[in-house]
Amino acid sequence: MMRLILESDDGSQIDLHEDGCVLLDGYFPETTNQDEHVTETIEVRINGAYSVVQAKLRNINRMLVYASENTIGPFGVWLRFAINDTDDLWRSRVFGGQIDYDAKMAYYLKRSQLKIGLILERDGFWEGPEAQIPLTNGNGTNNTAGLNVYNCNDGSGTSPNKRNNYVEIAAASVGGDLPAPVRLEMTNQYVSASNMNQVFIGLNVNSTPDLFNHMIEAESASYGGTDTTNSNYSGGKYRTFTWVPSYQELIATWLLDTTFLNRANKRFFKIIAGFTSAITEGIRLQCKIKYPGGTGLTTVLSSREIVTTTYRHQEIGELQIPPWLLSSGDLYPLDLNLYAKKTGGGSIAIDYLQITPVDGYRVLTSLGYGAADGVRLVDDGITDQLWTDGWTTPGKTGHYTPVGTHLKLKPNKTQRIYFLVDGILGDIAIVRYMSVKAFYRPRRMGL
């Protein structure tokens, strides 16, 4: 038997097909674009004495008012629906509505019943029950206990302390037929006075996630700079780039080979640099892609010029890679060039560049005292909330601010989520790590 229930966040329910209610002509969910609301009318007959019918109407109206006052977050009203007794109930948030009374109201009430049209405005999609997503990297396969994620991706070490800065999600782990927001639970496991400050989060769905090389070591540059060996940095080295003139100068080149370009798949990427120390403010940096690879004669794409701050992780450009053609299998290699400009010249030391896909992209920044060791930072796309908990004194805080929208996972797709973290004392230590869990509600358009 079909089930159709109005339910509030406190668990109170109005069953529209039981408890004295009968669906007239069944229920056929309206559909629309997933980002739009649906307005539909559900024909219901309420059976019972006048006092029973009146009480049911009062409860429905109260719930509709509550729905209109709580349209985001964990509070509100949902229409819950299943085609039969054995299927899970899926839900669609209700934003308001009204009761349309039958013209023969007096006639029906004399017969201890009332026909109404329940007009609801709701989301254009349905959400299934919340589920945890198994996560994989070099520190575990299909992990649900909390997967270790480090602050670099040089692959050194062994499980559970292998330095990977991503989690991979198997295609079969995300159901439904629409992209669905994810809740990320990130627990700081780094014992240090330098609590978590900024957290950069990037989602890769469309750029061959299981093969794409998202991290480029500075020392792999084919042009520019001088290497320093130091085990505290990714790959055991970093590279210092120096320039003398006051005008814009090419300081570094990395080759983007055919394999890399094909896997990138003509998508957009944030270029995030990991600097070895707090660099001088006011340096102007710009990324350019040049053709042909290895000689770089012609600029085919440039990012906007950025002005540096003292942060150790900084976005230094956004580029479409490759800047032409889809992955045809025989793309000619290109150069990724980094240019710098500062009066009197200057110097910067880079540990790595993260070529960060922006199929989803989000930066979380603390307003002051960041998440300490053992504290959990929760970025909840399901309820559109961001908080910390796990402090010595129990309780949640809301002192992180987000830039960008919540990540949405695509159904039936292999995907990876990348993480980079700054400490409040300015470090980006490669031994810093978090344990990560992920949850979601599958979404679908109709049945």
RAWORA-V684860 format. One record per pair of residues at least 24 apart in sequence whose ideal C-beta (glycine too) atoms are under 6 Angstrom apart, sorted by the first residue. I is the first residue (numbers start at 1). J is the second residue. Records with the same first field share a line. If there is no record, write none. Layout:
BEGIN
I: J + J
END
This chain:
BEGIN
1: 85
2: 83
3: 82
4: 81
5: 80
6: 63
7: 78 + 80
8: 63 + 77
9: 75 + 76
14: 59 + 60
16: 44
20: 46 + 47 + 48
21: 46
29: 446
31: 445 + 446
32: 124
33: 124
34: 124 + 125 + 178
36: 124
37: 121
38: 122 + 124
39: 121
41: 117 + 119
42: 118
43: 117
44: 116 + 118
45: 113 + 115
46: 114
47: 113
48: 112
49: 112
50: 109
53: 114
64: 96 + 97
67: 94 + 96
68: 96
71: 95
72: 384
73: 383 + 384
74: 383
79: 122
88: 129
90: 126 + 128
91: 127
92: 122 + 123 + 126
93: 123
94: 120 + 122
95: 121
96: 121
97: 121
125: 178 + 443 + 445
126: 444
127: 441 + 443
128: 441 + 442
130: 439 + 441
132: 439
133: 169 + 173 + 438
134: 173
135: 167
136: 168
137: 164 + 166 + 167
138: 162 + 164
146: 435 + 437
147: 436
148: 433 + 435
149: 419 + 434 + 436
150: 433
151: 421 + 430 + 432
152: 234 + 430
153: 215
154: 234 + 235
165: 419
166: 416 + 418
167: 417 + 436
168: 416
169: 415
171: 412 + 413 + 414
174: 409 + 411
175: 411 + 442
176: 411 + 442 + 443 + 444
177: 411 + 444
178: 443
179: 408 + 410
180: 409 + 440 + 442 + 443
181: 381 + 382 + 406 + 408
182: 381 + 407 + 409 + 438 + 440
183: 380 + 382 + 439
184: 379 + 438
185: 376 + 378 + 437
186: 377 + 434 + 436
187: 376 + 434 + 435
188: 371 + 373 + 375 + 434
189: 433 + 434 + 435
190: 432
191: 373
194: 423 + 424 + 425 + 427
195: 370 + 371 + 372 + 424
196: 370 + 371 + 421
197: 366 + 370 + 422 + 423 + 424
198: 365 + 422
199: 364 + 421
200: 363 + 420
201: 362 + 419
202: 356 + 357 + 361 + 418
203: 359 + 360 + 407 + 417
204: 357 + 359 + 416
205: 359 + 410 + 413 + 415
206: 265 + 267 + 359
207: 263 + 264 + 265 + 267 + 357
208: 263
209: 414 + 415 + 416
210: 414
211: 263
212: 263
214: 354 + 355
215: 352 + 354
216: 254 + 353
217: 352
218: 350 + 351 + 352
221: 252 + 254
222: 253 + 255
223: 253
224: 251 + 252
233: 351
234: 351 + 352 + 430
238: 276 + 349 + 351
239: 350
240: 349
241: 348
242: 347
243: 340 + 345
244: 345
246: 343
248: 339 + 341
249: 340
250: 337 + 339
251: 338 + 340
252: 338
253: 335 + 337
254: 336
255: 293 + 333
256: 334 + 336
257: 333
258: 331 + 333
261: 322 + 331
262: 327
264: 321
265: 327
266: 326
268: 320 + 358
269: 319 + 321 + 355 + 356 + 357
270: 315 + 318 + 356 + 358
271: 316 + 317 + 353
272: 313 + 315 + 354 + 356
273: 314 + 316 + 350 + 353
274: 313 + 351 + 352 + 428
275: 312 + 350
276: 349 + 351
278: 310 + 426
279: 308 + 348
281: 308 + 309 + 310
283: 308 + 342 + 346
284: 341
285: 316 + 340
286: 339
287: 317 + 319 + 338
288: 337
289: 323 + 334
290: 335 + 337
291: 334
293: 333 + 334 + 335
296: 335
312: 422 + 426 + 428
313: 420 + 422 + 428
360: 407
361: 404
362: 404
363: 403
364: 400 + 402
365: 401
366: 400
367: 399
370: 424
381: 406
382: 441
409: 440
END
